[in-house]
Amino acid sequence: MSLFAHGSNTSEVEVTHISSHGIWLLAHDKELFLPYDEFPWFKDQSVKSIIHVIEQSHGHFYWPDIDVDLTIESIEHPERFPLKSIILNKTNSEENG
């Protein structure tokens, strides 16, 4: 006897679209938009790295290839989480380092 109905999706999270403005994440029948302005870690990543997302617990998502973890709350209300990592380009890191 199978635990899953035929044709059901056992994954609760997936990246459904990547554009020049951000990414769309489908989780628990809810589509979430992550604009690059608010979530800059995704902007210059490979498609493979962006679509490799794991739901560690309900509503807590982790992208292991880029070491980013976000919750539904932080995606829906980024203004509540103002701390952002600083992304240095090669020129800046050479000047500072």
N, C-alpha and C positions, 0 to 999 in steps of 0.2 A: 504494500500500500504506500502511495506517495504522500509526502507531507505537503507538497505544493500542487496547486491546480495547474493543469497544462496551460502554457502561455502566460502565466503570471510572471511578473518581474520581481525577483528577489532583492534587487538593488533598490535602496530607498533614495539614492541621490545620483544625479548624472548632470554633466554639462551638456546643455542642449544647443548652445549657439555661442560662437566667438566672433566678435566684430571689432572694428577699429575703435569702438567706444567702450567696450567692456565685455563681460561674459554673462551668460544666463545659466542659472543653476536650477534644476528641477528637483525638489525634495518634498516628499510627502504630499504630492499633488499640488504643490505651490511653486510658482516660478519666481525666482529671485534674480534681480539684476545687480551685478557688481561692476559699477563704472570704474574705469582705470583711474579717474581723478581721486576716488576714495580708496581704491584697492590697487595701488601702483605695482605691487609685487607680481601681478599677472601680465603686465603690459608687454614685456619683451620675452616672455617665456614661450617655449615650444608648445604646439598643440598637444603633444603627448604628455607633457608635464601638467598642463591645465586640466586635461580630461581625467588624469589619474587622481581622483578624489575618493576619500574613504570617509564614511560616517562613523566616527569613533564611538559616539553615543547619540541618542536622539537629538537632532538639531545641532550637533557639533561636528564640523567637517574639517578634514585634514588633507592637505596636498603634500605628500611626503617628498616628492621630487624638488619642491621649492621651499619646504619647511614652513608652510603657512597653515595656521589653524584659525577657523572662524566659527562663530555661532550664528544661528538665524537672527538673534537679536542684534549682533554687531553688523550684520548685513543690512537688516531693515532699518537700523538706527545708528549709522556710523558716527553721527554727531555726539553720541554718548561715549564714544571710544576714540578720543582725539589723538591718542598716541599712535604715531605711524613710524615705521622704520625709515631710516635714511638710506636711500639707494644712491651709492656713489658710482659715477661712471669712471672709466679707466683714467681719464685725464685728471679728474679731481683726486683720485686715490694716489696717483703718481705725484701730484703737487703737494699733497699732505703727508706723504709717506716716506 
